Amino acid sequence: MVSPTSDAGHFGSRLKLFFVVLVGVSAGLITRVGDATLLESALVVVLGLGVGVVLVWIVFPGNKNGNDRTSGR
């Protein structure tokens, strides 16, 4: 049987991954609306994924050990 803590951690990881992918794909789709080439769109997707990682790091500040980086310890 899986403990509830690991289920919550797995859900949190999937949620973070979803947000990163959402930001990256959204950035790519925005460039496709304009007259961007496929290469430019791909580069924007990669940059969007990077921005997504930073946003997830800011929005979900806890690390893998469960410690909050804002706790001051």
C-alpha positions in Angstrom: 0.0 0.0 0.0 1.2 3.5 -0.8 1.3 6.1 2.0 -0.7 9.3 1.5 2.4 11.3 1.8 4.0 9.8 -1.3 0.7 10.1 -3.2 0.6 13.8 -2.4 4.3 14.2 -3.5 3.6 12.4 -6.7 0.6 14.6 -7.4 2.6 17.7 -6.6 5.3 16.6 -9.0 2.8 16.0 -11.8 1.2 19.4 -11.1 4.5 21.2 -11.3 5.3 19.4 -14.6 1.9 20.3 -16.0 2.5 24.0 -15.2 5.9 23.9 -16.8 4.6 22.3 -20.0 1.6 24.6 -20.1 3.8 27.7 -20.0 6.1 26.3 -22.7 3.4 25.2 -25.1 1.5 28.4 -24.5 4.5 30.4 -25.5 4.9 28.3 -28.7 1.3 28.7 -29.7 1.5 32.4 -29.3 4.4 32.5 -31.7 2.5 30.4 -34.2 -0.3 33.0 -34.3 2.2 35.4 -35.8 4.5 34.8 -38.8 7.2 33.0 -36.9 9.1 30.1 -38.5 9.0 26.7 -37.0 12.6 27.1 -35.7 11.6 30.3 -33.9 8.6 28.7 -32.4 10.7 25.8 -31.2 13.2 28.2 -29.5 10.3 30.1 -27.9 8.9 26.8 -26.5 12.3 26.0 -25.0 12.5 29.5 -23.5 8.9 29.1 -22.3 9.8 25.8 -20.5 12.6 27.7 -18.8 10.3 30.4 -17.7 7.8 27.7 -16.5 10.5 26.1 -14.3 11.3 29.5 -12.8 7.6 30.2 -12.2 7.1 26.8 -10.6 10.1 27.4 -8.4 8.6 30.7 -7.2 5.0 29.5 -6.8 5.9 26.1 -5.1 8.9 27.1 -2.9 9.2 23.8 -1.0 12.1 21.4 -1.8 12.2 17.6 -2.0 12.9 17.2 1.7 9.6 19.0 2.6 11.4 22.0 4.0 10.1 25.4 3.0 12.9 27.7 1.9 11.0 30.7 3.4 11.1 29.2 6.9 14.4 31.0 7.7 16.2 27.8 8.9 
